[in-house]
Amino acid sequence: MKRVKIVGAGSIGNHLTHAARQLGCSVDLCDLDQSALVRAKNMIYPERYGQWDDEIGLYSSADVPVGGYDLICIGTPPDSHLDLAIKALEEAPKALLIEKPICGPDLARAQELFELAAAGNTEVFTGYDHVIGKVAVKTRELTESTLLGEIETIDVEFREHWGGIFAAHSWLDGPAASYLGDWRRGGGALGEHSHAVNLWQHFALVAGAGRVHEVSAIADYIEGEGVFYDKVCALNLRTETGLVGRVVQDVVTLPPRKWGRIQGSDGYLDWQFGYEPGRDKVGWSANGDTPQDFIAEKTRPDDFIAELEHIRDVLEGRIKASPIALERGLETMLVIAAAHKSAQTGRTIKIDYEQGYCSAALQ
Ligand SMILES: NC(=O)c1ccc[n+]([C@@H]2O[C@H](COP(=O)([O-])OP(=O)(O)OC[C@H]3O[C@@H](n4cnc5c(N)ncnc54)[C@H](O)[C@@H]3O)[C@@H](O)[C@H]2O)c1
């Protein structure tokens, strides 16, 4: 992986630019907005990583080179992802990374993207990088072993006040100034903290319980003064094999709690991201044994370096099946869209995967 293009010079665009530079790639960073390019160079990048890197190419979207990239990353607001991703596929990069959530809950162009990706040679990934982090990998190993016995239920929470997000976006005046304040654009708790839904789905698959089949959700929507978003959403889920569990996402909890539990017939495991600054943890016990802990230390930039290393390893054939493959992100989008529909209609929504990644799949 040598040449990388990053679309969107905001918070994630800078993280991915820095990660690609750490892997020795040449990087072109582009944005529609000239002031975003100036901010990346003069503020975000030097404040986070010490100094600007003159090797990075900065371009307005109209002038950025087209073609010849190994990886293109889409790091713009969710409702712009799929138009940009479909355009990027025309350049036939070896890999395409689309940030989470993959699109808005209307699922516009999701099935089209899926079909185009299936017909081409580009490996397409989503930005749900928690599932490839050290704690998730350890959790996967423990869940796949027979240690916990039959998996009885899974519970995941990403409950985090979004003050932290706005602190990292000092140029935004609050939720009304971006997609974050609009659930229809992929913002609100369901869109912004959808790592939780994605982790639940990931571990349900690891446990052999299949994909999510039923979604029943309640949400607290805030509407007015330029915003319309879900501040809390609680989802009850049932998979294709009947595994039942729960996800809670919110943008109000402080201090934050990014936690999960897998309960088996013989034992349990709990994980917590950021249980103290720079540290994630998974703890477990089975058959009454003394509880054990696995602790992973990391910085925020490490998350994105690990994500790009994962993509490089897939391209170089060292990883065969990726938990951040496009389908996983699209399945998460179906659950997010089903949760909004359930919360707004008061009904349990069934997902019919035969219909494809579109609203008709939500019944
Ligand atoms: N994986 C993660 O943990 C993680 C972390 C942060 C953000 N994200 C995701 O990344 C995406 C962007 O978030 P952000 O915080 O960087 O937002 P941001 O507002 O900081 O930056 C987005 C940038 O995209 C630019 N943009 C908008 N439309 C464009 C277009 N059509 N072409 C080119 N540039 C365009 C904007 O001008 C802006 O500079 C969101 O989907 C978000 O959820 C993921």
The ligand as an ORCA input file, in Angstrom:
! r2SCAN-3c Opt
* xyz 0 1
  N     -14.041      5.439     13.081
  C     -14.104      6.349     14.042
  O     -13.877      6.065     15.206
  C     -14.496      7.772     13.658
  C     -14.019      8.863     14.389
  C     -14.391     10.142     13.995
  C     -15.245     10.318     12.923
  N     -15.709      9.241     12.234
  C     -16.631      9.402     11.096
  O     -15.985     10.148     10.058
  C     -16.941     10.935      9.348
  C     -16.505     12.387      9.383
  O     -16.434     12.824     10.729
  P     -15.490     14.013     11.157
  O     -15.598     14.073     12.638
  O     -14.174     13.898     10.544
  O     -16.280     15.258     10.517
  P     -15.698     16.733     10.271
  O     -16.885     17.626     10.234
  O     -14.598     17.002     11.230
  O     -15.044     16.658      8.807
  C     -15.758     16.345      7.662
  C     -15.083     17.086      6.492
  O     -15.677     16.611      5.264
  C     -15.749     17.723      4.366
  N     -16.723     17.413      3.322
  C     -18.072     17.414      3.403
  N     -18.603     16.997      2.237
  C     -17.552     16.751      1.390
  C     -17.459     16.303      0.058
  N     -18.557     16.012     -0.652
  N     -16.223     16.156     -0.498
  C     -15.099     16.438      0.223
  N     -15.150     16.869      1.522
  C     -16.357     17.018      2.091
  C     -16.136     18.884      5.273
  O     -15.812     20.135      4.655
  C     -15.294     18.596      6.506
  O     -14.042     19.248      6.451
  C     -18.279     10.684     10.029
  O     -18.976      9.679      9.331
  C     -17.868     10.196     11.419
  O     -18.836      9.366     12.060
  C     -15.322      7.991     12.572
*
